[in-house]
Amino acid sequence: MISVLIADNNYLSRLGLYTLLSSSANFEVDYTEDDNFDNLLSSIKKNKPGILVLDFQSLNINSKQISTITKTFKRLQVLAITDYMNRTDMQSALDSGVRSYLLKECDKEEIIEALHATHNGERFLCGKVAYFLANSKDLETMRPELERVSCQGLGITDRELDIIRLISEGLSNKLIADKLELSTHTVNTHRKNIMSKLSIPNTAGIVMFAVKNNLLAA
């Protein structure tokens, strides 16, 4: 059972998500109507959810406050679901502790997949979010492009993130295996899985992905 707390200041979004998740036996779900940051902290403390589904945009919660949430509740995973917004704010949310990120336009299957992936320790990004963050063009210029991009989610485990960073530092499979105390076979398997997930044919593509998604400083 995955315990979920929904924090969204939009009534229809909040109720719709609550109804969707309540229909599944896999989730124990509640929501908070608090639009005050301190009250939200109290709700998290009271409900003790495993995952906080957060529309920080509607609640006017900034990256510093997100960081406070994730540092205060260390076992809590945060799944952000917002509309498109400023790229800097979206990236800052991820840098401040948001684990996974979806858009309000994502469908039921992707939301469920994101919750399970997040619960299992993966970082899950909507395909459109990943594409948007990996580009430098402004949102209005990119809108026609984004309409053609698949919303299919991208799930990357912590171990895969470790390996992506080490590949980007130029380490061989052997050196990565030594550093992470894994076998070279396991590292090679992870490398193949990463390439398959990202639809990337070579190491250069993995490095470019890491650079574009700001993974190297993490």
C-alpha positions as CSV (number, residue, x, y, z in Angstrom):
1,M,0.0,0.0,0.0
2,I,1.4,3.4,-1.0
3,S,0.3,6.3,1.2
4,V,-0.3,9.5,-0.8
5,L,-1.1,13.1,0.3
6,I,-2.3,15.5,-2.4
7,A,-1.5,19.2,-2.0
8,D,-3.1,21.2,-4.8
9,N,-4.9,24.5,-4.4
10,N,-7.0,23.9,-7.5
11,Y,-10.3,22.2,-6.4
12,L,-10.9,20.3,-9.6
13,S,-7.4,19.0,-9.9
14,R,-7.3,18.0,-6.2
15,L,-10.7,16.2,-6.3
16,G,-9.9,14.6,-9.7
17,L,-6.6,13.2,-8.5
18,Y,-8.1,12.0,-5.2
19,T,-11.0,10.2,-7.0
20,L,-8.6,8.6,-9.5
21,L,-6.3,7.2,-6.8
22,S,-9.0,6.3,-4.4
23,S,-10.4,3.9,-7.0
24,S,-7.2,1.8,-6.8
25,A,-6.5,-0.7,-4.0
26,N,-2.8,0.1,-4.2
27,F,-3.1,3.6,-2.7
28,E,-4.1,5.0,0.6
29,V,-4.9,8.6,-0.4
30,D,-5.9,11.8,1.4
31,Y,-5.7,15.5,0.5
32,T,-5.1,18.8,2.2
33,E,-6.8,22.1,1.4
34,D,-4.1,24.0,3.2
35,D,-2.8,27.0,1.2
36,N,-0.5,28.0,3.9
37,F,3.0,26.5,4.0
38,D,3.2,26.0,7.7
39,N,-0.2,24.3,7.6
40,L,1.0,22.1,4.8
41,L,3.9,21.0,7.0
42,S,1.5,20.2,9.8
43,S,-0.6,18.1,7.4
44,I,2.4,16.1,6.3
45,K,3.4,15.5,9.9
46,K,-0.2,14.4,10.7
47,N,-0.7,12.1,7.7
48,K,2.8,10.7,7.4
49,P,2.5,10.0,3.6
50,G,5.1,8.1,1.6
51,I,4.5,10.4,-1.3
52,L,3.4,14.0,-1.5
53,V,1.8,14.9,-4.7
54,L,2.4,18.6,-4.9
55,D,1.3,21.4,-7.2
56,F,3.8,24.0,-5.7
57,Q,2.8,26.4,-8.4
58,S,-0.8,26.7,-7.2
59,L,0.3,26.9,-3.6
60,N,3.0,29.5,-4.3
61,I,5.6,27.3,-2.7
62,N,9.2,28.2,-3.7
63,S,12.2,26.0,-4.1
64,K,13.5,26.9,-0.6
65,Q,10.3,25.8,1.0
66,I,10.4,22.5,-1.1
67,S,13.9,22.0,0.3
68,T,12.5,22.5,3.8
69,I,9.8,19.8,3.2
70,T,12.3,17.2,1.9
71,K,14.9,17.9,4.6
72,T,12.2,17.9,7.4
73,F,10.6,14.7,6.2
74,K,13.5,12.6,5.0
75,R,11.5,9.5,4.0
76,L,9.0,11.5,2.0
77,Q,9.1,11.4,-1.8
78,V,7.7,14.4,-3.7
79,L,5.9,14.0,-7.0
80,A,5.2,17.4,-8.6
81,I,2.3,17.8,-10.9
82,T,2.0,21.3,-12.4
83,D,1.3,23.1,-15.7
84,Y,4.2,24.2,-17.7
85,M,6.0,27.0,-16.0
86,N,9.3,28.9,-16.1
87,R,12.1,26.3,-16.8
88,T,14.3,27.7,-14.1
89,D,11.5,27.2,-11.5
90,M,10.9,23.6,-12.7
91,Q,14.6,22.7,-12.5
92,S,14.9,24.5,-9.2
93,A,12.1,22.3,-7.8
94,L,14.0,19.1,-8.9
95,D,17.2,20.5,-7.5
96,S,15.4,21.2,-4.2
97,G,14.1,17.7,-3.6
98,V,11.2,17.0,-6.0
99,R,11.8,13.4,-6.9
100,S,9.5,13.1,-10.0
101,Y,7.7,15.6,-12.2
102,L,4.5,15.3,-14.3
103,L,2.3,17.8,-16.1
104,K,-1.4,18.3,-15.5
105,E,-2.0,16.9,-19.0
106,C,-0.6,13.5,-18.1
107,D,-3.1,10.6,-18.2
108,K,-4.1,8.1,-15.6
109,E,-1.6,5.4,-16.6
110,E,1.3,7.8,-16.5
111,I,0.3,9.1,-13.0
112,I,0.0,5.6,-11.7
113,E,3.3,4.6,-13.2
114,A,5.0,7.7,-11.8
115,L,3.7,7.0,-8.3
116,H,5.0,3.4,-8.4
117,A,8.3,4.5,-9.8
118,T,8.7,7.2,-7.2
119,H,7.8,4.8,-4.4
120,N,10.5,2.4,-5.7
121,G,13.1,5.1,-5.5
122,E,13.2,6.1,-9.2
123,R,13.2,9.6,-10.6
124,F,10.3,9.7,-13.0
125,L,9.9,12.5,-15.5
126,C,7.1,13.1,-18.0
127,G,8.7,12.9,-21.5
128,K,7.6,16.5,-22.2
129,V,9.1,17.7,-19.0
130,A,12.4,16.0,-19.8
131,Y,12.4,17.4,-23.3
132,F,11.6,20.9,-22.2
133,L,14.2,21.0,-19.5
134,A,16.9,19.6,-21.9
135,N,16.4,22.6,-24.3
136,S,17.2,26.3,-24.0
137,K,14.4,27.8,-26.0
138,D,11.6,29.6,-24.3
139,L,8.3,27.9,-23.7
140,E,6.3,29.8,-26.2
141,T,8.8,29.0,-29.0
142,M,8.8,25.4,-28.0
143,R,5.0,24.8,-27.7
144,P,4.6,23.5,-31.3
145,E,7.6,21.1,-30.7
146,L,6.2,20.0,-27.3
147,E,2.9,19.1,-28.9
148,R,4.7,16.5,-31.0
149,V,6.8,15.1,-28.1
150,S,5.5,11.9,-26.4
151,C,4.3,12.3,-22.9
152,Q,5.5,8.8,-22.1
153,G,7.4,8.9,-18.8
154,L,11.1,8.3,-18.2
155,G,12.1,6.4,-15.0
156,I,15.7,6.5,-13.9
157,T,16.9,4.7,-10.7
158,D,19.4,6.2,-8.3
159,R,21.9,3.6,-9.4
160,E,21.4,4.5,-13.0
161,L,21.9,8.1,-12.1
162,D,25.1,7.3,-10.4
163,I,26.3,5.4,-13.5
164,I,25.3,8.2,-15.9
165,R,27.3,10.7,-13.8
166,L,30.4,8.4,-13.8
167,I,30.1,7.7,-17.5
168,S,30.0,11.5,-18.0
169,E,33.2,11.8,-16.0
170,G,34.9,9.5,-18.5
171,L,35.2,6.4,-16.3
172,S,35.3,3.0,-17.9
173,N,33.0,0.1,-16.9
174,K,35.8,-1.4,-14.8
175,L,36.5,1.9,-12.9
176,I,32.7,2.5,-12.4
177,A,32.4,-1.1,-11.1
178,D,35.3,-0.6,-8.7
179,K,33.9,2.8,-7.5
180,L,30.4,1.4,-6.9
181,E,31.5,-2.0,-5.7
182,L,29.7,-3.8,-8.5
183,S,30.7,-6.3,-11.1
184,T,31.6,-5.1,-14.6
185,H,28.8,-7.3,-15.9
186,T,26.3,-5.4,-13.7
187,V,27.6,-2.0,-14.8
188,N,27.4,-3.1,-18.5
189,T,23.8,-4.2,-17.9
190,H,22.9,-0.9,-16.4
191,R,24.6,0.9,-19.3
192,K,22.5,-1.0,-21.8
193,N,19.3,-0.4,-19.8
194,I,20.1,3.4,-19.7
195,M,20.7,3.5,-23.4
196,S,17.4,1.7,-24.0
197,K,15.4,3.9,-21.7
198,L,16.8,7.1,-23.1
199,S,16.8,5.9,-26.8
200,I,20.5,6.8,-26.8
201,P,22.9,4.8,-29.1
202,N,26.2,5.6,-27.5
203,T,28.2,7.0,-24.6
204,A,28.3,10.5,-26.1
205,G,24.5,10.6,-26.0
206,I,24.6,9.6,-22.3
207,V,27.0,12.5,-21.6
208,M,24.8,14.9,-23.5
209,F,21.7,13.8,-21.5
210,A,23.6,14.3,-18.3
211,V,24.7,17.8,-19.3
212,K,21.3,18.9,-20.5
213,N,19.5,17.6,-17.5
214,N,21.9,19.1,-15.0
215,L,22.9,15.7,-13.5
216,L,26.6,16.2,-13.2
217,A,26.4,18.6,-10.2
218,A,24.0,16.4,-8.2
